[in-house]
Amino acid sequence: MDNLVSEGINLMVFGMGFVAVFLTLLVFAVTVMTKVLAKVAPEQPPQPAKAKAKAAPAAGAGNNDELIAVMTAAVHKHRSN
């Protein structure tokens, strides 16, 4: 019984150690990749938006009363159940 407990503790220590080492290496790898990527492809400044022609109103935009009635009925039905 004593041997089984010591093997379990040994397995736990090696497992947790492996995970800690792997996560540490992962953090360093991501940090290095970030620095390399910043040098290779620097971030571009945002371009100002060009003036666009006024878009046509969406189809059915004048029918807001019916849409409001449908949404009100759906909310009321949802709350009553």
Buried (B, 14 or more C-beta within 10 A) or exposed (E): EEEEEEEEEEEEEEEEEEEEEEEEEEEEEEEEEEEEEEEEEEEEEEEEEEEEEEEEEEEEEEEEEEEEEEEEEEEEEEEEE
